[in-house]
Amino acid sequence: MTWISKLTTTFGLVLLAHSCYSAQEFSTFQSYRLSGTSQTAPAALPIDITIETVAALLIASLGLVLGTQQLKPIQWHVWAGKIEREGPGGAKNADDETVKDFVGNPFRFLETRPGFVDIRRQRKTFGDWVREGGSAK
């Protein structure tokens, strides 16, 4: 995460902690106030605490979103082409560092594997070999 996203996330979490503390203090004061009287209905949470809580959640969420990596393409062949064109520079995380498990083209194994076996061609070759006498050359 970059320092801007860390700062934004930290600010949002501090604001959230403050709003939680304010809500707890309000409920404590309400219960203390109601203990000496015959009232049973506590007052609703003040609007400023509610607004602070919502704002804190939005700010913390914004900080977390700012710190995420760029999304990789959904299609693997697009991502593999980018990696082949740009090399290790194409696989960077949010801190602009090369990903530790960078291996290059993720399809290298698929491109170098042997092809599928053609059973009909092998059967025809075997049949031709048997018709010719079946002896080793």
Protein Blocks (a to p, Z undefined) as FASTA:
>chain_A
ZZklmmmmmmmmmmmmmmmmmmmmmmmmmmmmmmmmmbfbdcdddfklmmmmmmmmmmmm
mmmmmmpccdddfblklmmmmmmmnmmmlmccfkopacfklgbjaklmmmmpccdddfkl
mmmmmmmmmmnnopaZZ
